[in-house]
Amino acid sequence: MERTCVKNEMALEFDAVSSNESLARVAVAAFVSPLNPTLEEINDIKTAVSEAVTNSIIHGYENLYGYGKYGDKKPAYIVIHPGKVRLRCALTEDVLEIEIADDGCGIDDIDKAMEPLYTTKPQLERSGMGFAFMEAFMDDLEVESEPGCGTVVRMKKKLGSGSWIGEE
């Protein structure tokens, strides 16, 4: 018997400011809600999205207000360096695909950037665990970047129990 592939997609573009991080988290959580995910799955997804969006804002565009020591005097929605973050999601049966992209400064060394505890913003008291959290909370993580051209983070998560890699 042939399975029918049902797919649902959404896209969202927003300014690269820290206050929009929560918008991205809630949008993705609402998007997957028809699949009745567990609270743990929702929290994993929201954490991974939050880390990817935060990376775009503070590393891609250098919009530091709203994060750490730089947020003390100005509101979190101030744009210092204009830029957009693009969020795309697709649901195919029970697999969620998320893509977060920016046109920021890009990453010089992706392998180095993905090392746990590595950060280029120690003055913001960043832990350097963003990519490690994305990798831990999602089933698949891919990062593409070119210096001066931006970064694309792609993540996948199977909702429900069991492994999805290699299944047909």
C-alpha positions as CSV (number, residue, x, y, z in Angstrom):
1,M,0.0,0.0,0.0
2,E,1.4,3.4,-1.0
3,R,1.6,6.1,1.7
4,T,0.3,9.5,1.0
5,C,2.8,12.2,2.0
6,V,1.1,15.2,3.6
7,K,3.2,18.3,3.9
8,N,2.5,21.6,5.6
9,E,4.9,24.6,5.4
10,M,5.3,28.0,6.8
11,A,7.7,30.9,6.5
12,L,8.4,33.9,8.6
13,E,10.8,36.8,8.2
14,F,11.6,39.3,11.0
15,D,14.1,41.9,12.0
16,A,17.3,40.7,13.6
17,V,16.6,42.0,17.1
18,S,16.5,40.1,20.3
19,S,12.8,40.6,21.1
20,N,11.9,38.5,18.0
21,E,13.6,35.4,19.4
22,S,10.5,34.7,21.4
23,L,8.3,35.2,18.3
24,A,10.3,32.5,16.5
25,R,10.0,30.0,19.4
26,V,6.2,30.5,19.7
27,A,5.6,30.4,16.0
28,V,7.4,27.0,15.6
29,A,5.6,25.6,18.7
30,A,2.3,26.6,17.3
31,F,3.1,25.2,13.9
32,V,3.8,21.7,15.3
33,S,0.9,21.7,17.7
34,P,-1.5,19.8,15.4
35,L,0.8,16.7,15.8
36,N,0.2,16.8,19.5
37,P,3.9,16.8,20.5
38,T,5.0,16.0,24.0
39,L,6.1,18.8,26.3
40,E,9.7,17.6,26.0
41,E,9.6,17.7,22.2
42,I,8.2,21.2,22.3
43,N,10.9,22.4,24.7
44,D,13.6,20.8,22.6
45,I,12.3,22.5,19.5
46,K,11.9,25.8,21.1
47,T,15.4,25.7,22.6
48,A,17.0,24.7,19.3
49,V,15.1,27.5,17.5
50,S,16.1,30.0,20.1
51,E,19.8,29.2,19.9
52,A,19.8,29.4,16.0
53,V,17.9,32.7,16.0
54,T,20.1,34.1,18.7
55,N,23.2,33.2,16.7
56,S,21.8,35.0,13.7
57,I,21.1,38.1,15.7
58,I,24.2,38.5,17.8
59,H,26.8,36.8,15.6
60,G,25.5,37.3,12.1
61,Y,24.4,40.9,12.5
62,E,26.2,42.0,15.7
63,N,22.9,43.2,17.2
64,L,24.0,42.9,20.8
65,Y,21.4,45.0,22.6
66,G,19.1,42.8,24.6
67,Y,21.9,40.3,25.4
68,G,24.2,40.4,28.3
69,K,26.0,43.6,29.3
70,Y,25.0,45.5,26.2
71,G,21.2,45.4,27.1
72,D,21.4,47.6,30.1
73,K,20.7,51.0,28.6
74,K,18.6,50.3,25.4
75,P,15.5,48.2,24.7
76,A,15.9,44.8,23.1
77,Y,14.1,45.9,19.9
78,I,16.7,48.4,18.8
79,V,18.3,47.6,15.4
80,I,22.0,48.6,15.3
81,H,22.9,46.7,12.2
82,P,19.8,46.1,9.9
83,G,19.1,42.6,8.8
84,K,16.5,40.0,8.6
85,V,16.2,36.5,10.0
86,R,14.2,34.0,7.9
87,L,12.5,31.0,9.5
88,R,11.0,28.2,7.4
89,C,9.3,25.1,8.7
90,A,7.9,22.1,7.0
91,L,6.0,19.1,8.4
92,T,6.1,15.9,6.4
93,E,4.1,13.3,8.2
94,D,5.8,13.3,11.6
95,V,9.1,14.9,10.7
96,L,9.7,18.6,11.4
97,E,12.2,20.5,9.3
98,I,13.4,23.9,10.4
99,E,15.6,26.3,8.5
100,I,16.9,29.5,10.0
101,A,18.9,31.8,7.7
102,D,20.5,35.2,7.7
103,D,22.5,37.4,5.4
104,G,25.0,38.4,8.1
105,C,28.7,38.2,8.3
106,G,28.9,34.4,8.0
107,I,31.1,31.9,9.9
108,D,34.8,31.7,9.1
109,D,35.3,28.2,10.6
110,I,32.1,26.1,11.1
111,D,33.8,23.2,12.7
112,K,35.4,25.5,15.3
113,A,32.1,27.4,15.9
114,M,30.3,24.1,16.5
115,E,32.8,23.1,19.3
116,P,31.1,23.1,22.8
117,L,32.2,26.2,24.9
118,Y,33.6,28.1,21.9
119,T,32.3,31.6,21.7
120,T,33.3,34.8,19.9
121,K,31.4,36.9,22.4
122,P,32.8,36.2,25.9
123,Q,32.1,39.8,26.9
124,L,28.4,38.9,26.7
125,E,28.9,35.9,29.0
126,R,27.8,33.6,26.2
127,S,28.3,29.9,27.0
128,G,29.3,28.8,23.5
129,M,26.8,25.9,23.7
130,G,24.4,27.1,21.0
131,F,25.3,24.5,18.3
132,A,25.8,21.8,20.9
133,F,22.2,22.4,22.2
134,M,20.8,22.4,18.7
135,E,22.6,19.1,18.0
136,A,21.5,17.5,21.3
137,F,17.8,18.5,21.0
138,M,17.3,17.8,17.3
139,D,17.7,14.6,15.3
140,D,19.8,16.2,12.5
141,L,21.7,19.5,12.2
142,E,23.4,21.0,9.2
143,V,25.1,24.4,9.0
144,E,26.1,26.2,5.8
145,S,27.9,29.5,5.9
146,E,30.2,31.7,3.8
147,P,32.0,34.7,5.3
148,G,30.3,37.8,4.2
149,C,27.3,36.0,2.8
150,G,25.4,34.7,5.8
151,T,24.5,31.4,7.5
152,V,21.8,28.7,7.1
153,V,21.0,26.3,9.9
154,R,18.9,23.3,9.0
155,M,17.4,21.0,11.7
156,K,15.1,18.0,11.7
157,K,13.2,16.3,14.5
158,K,10.9,13.3,14.3
159,L,7.9,13.8,16.5
160,G,6.7,10.8,18.4
161,S,8.7,7.9,19.7
162,G,11.5,6.0,17.9
163,S,14.3,6.8,15.6
164,W,13.6,8.2,12.1
165,I,17.1,8.0,10.5
166,G,17.2,5.3,7.9
167,E,13.5,4.4,8.1
168,E,11.3,4.1,5.0
